[in-house]
Amino acid sequence: MSEGHPSKAVLIAGPTASGKSALALELALAAGGIVINADSMQVYRDLRIITARPTRGDEARAPHRLYGHVDAAVNFSAGAWVTDAAKVLEEAQALGRLPIFIGGTGLYFKALTAGLSVVPPIPAAVREDVRARLERNGVEALHAELATRDPRAAERLNVRDRTRIARALEVVEATGRSLLDWHHEGQPPLLPKNSFRAVFLAPERDELYARIDARFDAMLGAGALKEVERLADRHLDPLLPAMKAHGVPVLIRHLRGELGLEEAASIGRADTRHYAKRQFTWFRHQLPEFEWVKPEEARGWLAAAARERD
C-alpha cells in the first residue's frame, strides 16, 4: 500500500468461545503477525482466567499486545483502547508485521473501522457524585434526573441500565452537552475502508453453547474462583467494567455466601450464553462489513487473507 496508509490488517471477531484465539495465533505464526486484543475484558491484568485470555505459552509463541495491560481499578474506555491500538498498529507497520485484531467487543471493532466519538475526560468529583446518587437514590431516580437534563439520551436508555444512565448523566453534568452530541463529533477510523479484511466466526448455536458451558467449568477448575476472590478483596467500585466481567458478579455472590457454587456456575454459564446471543445480533446490525463464516471454514478464509496482505 502507499506510504502513510496502514498495511492490510486482519480482523477476527465472533462470540465468546468460538475459537478466535487459536485462529489468530495460527495466522500470526503463518504470516508473521502481531495478535492485538480487541476484547474489553481481556485488557484487565486481574482477569486472566475468568476472561479466557491466551495462555502464557501461546503469548510466547507470537507477539501479543493489549492483553492484561490495564489495572481493574481503571474505568477503561473504547477511546483509551483506540489510543493504545494506534500505537500497536504503528509498531506492526514499523516491523513489517501483519496486524491481527481479535476479540468479541463490537464497539472496539466499530471504533477501529468507523471512528469513535471523543468525550472529554470526566472529572473524578463529578463521576463520584453521580455514582453516590445512584447508590443512594436508585437507578429509577437517576433516570428521571437524566430525563430532565438530557431527555434525548434518557429516551434511548433502558430505565434499569445503571452504567449507561450514570455515564450519560456524568457527561451532561461535566460538559453541558448531551452524550449524543459528542457521538457526532468523532475521531476518524484507524483502519479506513479497503485497508483490512474482517471475519466473524459464526458457530452453530447449540455447539457454541456447549462450548461456553464446558469452558466456564474449565475456568473454575483452573482457579477462576480464587482469581475473583483476589479481585473482590480489593473492594473496588462495582460499576467498574472489570467488576462486571461475565462470571465475576455471580462468583462474588458465592464468595459472600449468597449462592452455592453450582448455582453460581449455572447462572454464570447462562449469562455468558446470553452475551454470545447479543454478540451475534450486534455484529449483524452494526458491522455488516464482516464476513460470516463457520469456524471449520475459517482456515481457508484466513489463508486467503494472508495472501492478500500486500
Sequence and secondary structure as in RCSB ss.txt:
>XXXX:A:sequence
MSEGHPSKAVLIAGPTASGKSALALELALAAGGIVINADSMQVYRDLRIITARPTRGDEARAPHRLYGHVDAAVN
FSAGAWVTDAAKVLEEAQALGRLPIFIGGTGLYFKALTAGLSVVPPIPAAVREDVRARLERNGVEALHAELATRD
PRAAERLNVRDRTRIARALEVVEATGRSLLDWHHEGQPPLLPKNSFRAVFLAPERDELYARIDARFDAMLGAGAL
KEVERLADRHLDPLLPAMKAHGVPVLIRHLRGELGLEEAASIGRADTRHYAKRQFTWFRHQLPEFEWVKPEEARG
WLAAAARERD
>XXXX:A:secstr
  TTS   EEEEE STTSSHHHHHHHHHHHHTEEEEE  TTTTBTT TTTTT   HHHHHHS EESSS B TTS 
  HHHHHHHHHHHHHHHHHHT EEEEEES HHHHHHHHH EE      HHHHHHHHHHHHHH HHHHHHHHHHH 
HHHHHHS TT HHHHHHHHHHHHHHSS HHHHHTSEE  SS TTSEEEEEE   HHHHHHHHHHHHHHHHHTTHH
HHHHHHHTT   TTSGGGGSTTHHHHHHHHTTSS HHHHHHHHHHHHHHHHHHHHHHHHHH TTSEEE GGGHHH
HHHHHHHT  
